[in-house]
Amino acid sequence: MYLTEYHHHTDNSFDSKANMYDVCEQAIRKGIDEICFTEHFSVNPKVPTYGHMDFDRYFSQINACREAYKGKLVIKAGIELCEPYLLIKEYEQALKDLDLDFILGSVHNINEEKLRKYMTGKENHAVYQGYFEAVYELVSNADIDVIAHFDLMKRYAMESLGNYKFADFQGIIELILKKAIERGIGLEINTSGIPNVKVKEAFPKMDVLKLYRSLGGEILTIGSDSHRAETVGSMLEDALSIAREAGFQYIYTFERRAAKSVKIT
């Protein structure tokens, strides 16, 4: 089995202190064949992600690790963009000369407020409806390869507002997934919710994955969303089991933004 880790952060991201070399060492120990580093990046000075990413430093580390671990670990250069459906021209200008393999698109802020703050004073339906509307804007307008943690809102809403009922949002979720398929944008199975004592499930939930598959969706990556070296590859086997249960026979890797299927065994 070819094991891939397509969502990991290092100290190139504002919220991680992980050293890239240490992550690679741990990945090799855990039997991971390919890793894509997906550092946070934003061009919006009003959100926390802004101002931390140094691309010269990042690519220097990527190239050094590729040389150091040649034949042991395939290393891809990725990025996780923060609300890239906004400030589209600024993102295009910032990324145009970068040799990226993979781009994740995320909604971490709504109306320039962190999701946790965005929830304030709202009830369950309004919170999730607003979030999914932002995801629809993301998938409709951003230049991305995969939607990161599709239903991330539940990470913040679960404790006070609870999970969302799939049936209540099936309409807008289907619109998002159809638009993703139309534009060649995939989903990820993000395992970071599984060990979370409040969430206890992956992002997205099984209903979303099954709907995506039933609509003809194929592009699917797996990742731990780890921010520490020691948790690289966390629960990737669970992600593969989830993919199989949802009806997928392949997961995907990327090279210079081109998707390539890998058979799930």
Buried (B, 14 or more C-beta within 10 A) or exposed (E): EEBBBBBBBBBBBBEBEBEBBBBBBBBBEBEBBBBBBBBBBBBBEEBBBBEBBEBEEBBEBBEEBBEBBEEEBBBBBBBBBBBBBBBEEEBEEBBEEEEBBBBBBBBBBBEEEEBEEBBEEBEBEEBBBBBBBBBBBBBBBBBBBBBBBBBBBBBBBBEEBEBBEBEEBEEBBBBBBBBBBEEEBBBBBBBBBBEBEEBEBBBBBBBBBBBBBEEEBBBBBBBBBBBBBEBBBBBBEBBBEBBEEBEBEBBBBBEEEEBEEBEBE
